[in-house]
């Protein structure tokens, strides 16, 4: 990951308020408007005044969600958070979130990041200059917002921190890397019942050394079309920086014999279903059904292979999104927006 470091935005940072801007609109559920009206008058719309970009650090159990992205008549993480923001901040329409990584149905997150643009006035009485006031006032207001969201959100989704986004921050395009973990249990008696929502039970013994040997052949910048679901206009070129399997021994005294096998996967970004397709291919290597060089040959073909089975969603968790230093955020976002192509030698 080089010199890139995970950026931690401080709630003591000053607001970068944009005068007379209108925040993004959202259709975050038919009940949002009536709930917001019951809480008090809305403050959005033309002329709402300066807006501020906030960073939200988010965690969720994806089991009962139809993925991150808002969908009509479906329960989604984005829909729940936007609806809660609309009620807590009395915004109608509710503000729209931009997320670092849109997870599929059933996928979990411990380190998801999103940003949202909201009117300064929604956070409290603005200062004479249009901002929220001194750093102490900013910190207290954002802490209060996080506490109110805790009461408004269901227990399977949490906003652990709200902070002012640094200049140039974009949760999606400024990200330097995403780190996922996929957890598998190959104990013949099954996974620990307390972990069943976050761990896949695989009823064949896995050879971690074979899986790591196959994983090493996939590292670097490649066209991962063979492991992605094609999306119109989207590139499948990604830089896979880390793909490593480890086995964790069972805790002392545990009756179950097989430990947890965890894949740590790091890339600048991932295309649709890429992590779970890679995991599915490597599980077939680990149980001996495929040779060590098979995933590499699939990658080189650049077309979907019917032998690659996408691993179930429940074992996957987004653990971390890393950002460059604050002064490099805008440049990183501009670089990410450019569609990449591979140079063929």
C-alpha positions, -999 to 999 in steps of 0.1 A, spaced: 0 0 0 31 22 -1 28 56 14 -10 56 15 -24 58 50 -59 55 63 -73 90 67 -91 98 100 -111 130 96 -113 149 128 -146 163 141 -126 194 152 -119 203 116 -135 235 103 -165 233 80 -160 239 43 -194 254 38 -206 261 3 -230 290 2 -264 287 -14 -259 251 -25 -286 225 -25 -278 190 -12 -284 159 -33 -319 147 -33 -330 112 -25 -361 90 -26 -352 72 6 -386 58 13 -422 70 11 -425 76 48 -395 99 51 -414 131 44 -442 125 68 -418 114 96 -396 145 90 -426 168 90 -437 154 124 -402 162 138 -404 198 126 -400 220 96 -377 209 68 -346 231 60 -337 218 26 -345 231 -8 -333 262 -28 -320 289 -6 -313 265 23 -279 281 27 -244 267 30 -238 230 30 -211 209 46 -198 175 36 -197 149 64 -179 116 66 -198 87 81 -180 55 94 -205 27 92 -209 -10 102 -237 -34 95 -248 -70 96 -258 -76 60 -279 -107 66 -313 -90 64 -305 -63 39 -309 -64 1 -274 -49 -2 -262 -14 3 -278 4 -26 -313 19 -22 -340 -1 -41 -378 4 -43 -397 -17 -18 -366 -34 -4 -347 -30 28 -312 -17 22 -284 -1 42 -285 31 23 -322 34 26 -321 29 64 -294 55 70 -308 81 46 -342 77 62 -327 81 97 -308 112 86 -339 127 72 -358 122 105 -330 133 128 -320 164 108 -356 172 96 -345 171 60 -371 166 33 -361 151 9 -336 131 29 -299 136 19 -283 111 -4 -252 91 6 -221 83 -15 -204 52 -4 -169 38 -7 -181 3 -17 -216 -9 -26 -219 -43 -10 -242 -70 -22 -271 -86 -4 -259 -105 27 -224 -90 27 -213 -74 60 -192 -43 68 -172 -33 97 -153 -4 81 -177 11 55 -173 48 47 -198 72 31 -202 109 27 -232 131 27 -238 168 20 -262 185 44 -272 222 51 -252 237 80 -285 249 94 -296 213 99 -269 208 125 -277 238 146 -278 276 146 -251 288 121 -225 313 132 -226 349 118 -202 338 90 -226 310 79 -205 282 95 -213 262 126 -190 280 150 -158 271 169 -142 236 168 -157 227 202 -192 235 190 -186 215 158 -174 185 178 -204 186 202 -229 189 174 -214 160 154 -213 139 186 -249 147 192 -258 137 157 -241 103 161 -260 97 193 -293 106 177 -286 83 148 -279 55 172 -315 59 185 -330 62 150 -313 32 133 -321 -5 136 -296 -26 156 -281 -42 126 -266 -10 112 -245 16 131 -229 49 123 -199 48 147 -186 82 139 -196 115 121 -168 139 112 -163 168 88 -148 156 56 -115 172 46 -113 194 15 -115 173 -16 -129 142 1 -151 118 -19 -159 85 -1 -159 66 -33 -133 82 -56 -108 94 -30 -103 58 -16 -68 44 -21 -77 8 -11 -104 -15 2 -97 -44 25 -121 -73 27 -120 -105 47 -137 -138 38 -141 -163 66 -146 -200 61 -149 -229 86 -140 -264 73 -147 -283 104 -167 -314 94 -193 -308 122 -201 -273 110 -195 -237 120 -199 -224 155 -236 -214 157 -226 -180 172 -207 -173 140 -230 -187 114 -240 -153 100 -205 -142 93 -187 -175 85 -192 -199 56 -193 -236 64 -173 -256 38 -176 -293 43 -143 -302 26 -108 -299 43 -88 -269 29 -51 -268 22 -41 -232 30 -6 -236 14 -21 -245 -19 -46 -216 -17 -18 -191 -10 3 -205 -38 -26 -200 -62 -34 -165 -47 2 -152 -53 -2 -158 -91 -31 -133 -92 -14 -103 -76 -8 -71 -95 -28 -50 -120 -48 -72 -143 -81 -73 -162 -103 -93 -138 -131 -97 -162 -131 -135 -156 -140 -129 -120 -164 -100 -124 -200 -95 -134 -198 -72 -164 -214 -37 -160 -219 -15 -190 -192 12 -193 -173 0 -162 -137 -12 -164 -127 -46 -149 -90 -36 -146 -80 -36 -109 -48 -38 -89 -49 -67 -65 -24 -59 -38 -29 -86 -13 -46 -120 -13 -36 -141 16 -51 -171 35 -45 -178 72 -58 -205 95 -68 -196 130 -66 -224 156 -98 -232 176 -99 -216 210 -86 -237 239 -112 -263 251 -133 -260 220 -150 -292 209 -149 -283 172 -117 -293 155 -113 -272 124 -102 -236 128 -114 -206 109 -97 -200 75 -97 -163 66 -88 -147 33 -76 -111 34 -81 -93 1 -68 -58 -6 -71 -39 -39 -75 -3 -51 -111 -12 -59 -132 -42 -67 -157 -49 -95 -190 -66 -90 -187 -100 -73 -149 -100 -77 -139 -110 -42 -165 -138 -39 -155 -152 -73 -119 -152 -64 -127 -170 -31 -148 -195 -50 -120 -203 -74 -94 -206 -46 -117 -229 -24 -117 -253 -54 -79 -253 -53 -78 -257 -15 -100 -288 -15 -79 -303 -43 -105 -303 -71 -85 -278 -92 -47 -274 -97 -28 -245 -82 -24 -227 -116 -61 -229 -126 -72 -195 -112 -43 -179 -131 -54 -195 -163 -89 -184 -157 -77 -148 -152 -57 -149 -184 -87 -159 -204 -106 -127 -194 -140 -144 -198 -163 -159 -172 -155 -195 -166 -185 -217 -157 -162 -236 -133 -158 -205 -111 -186 -206 -84 -192 -173 -66 -189 -179 -29 -219 -172 -7 -223 -136 6 -224 -144 44 -186 -150 47 -176 -116 33 -170 -84 53 -157 -50 43 -131 -44 70 -114 -11 60 -114 17 34 -80 35 32 -75 71 20 -43 91 12 -33 121 33 -58 150 32 -37 171 7 -39 143 -19 -76 135 -17 -87 156 -47 -59 143 -69 -67 107 -59 -104 113 -68 -94 127 -102 -71 98 -109 -98 72 -99 -124 87 -122 -102 80 -153 -111 47 -169 -80 25 -169 -67 4 -198 -39 -22 -198 -9 -17 -219 -2 -49 -239 35 -55 -245 
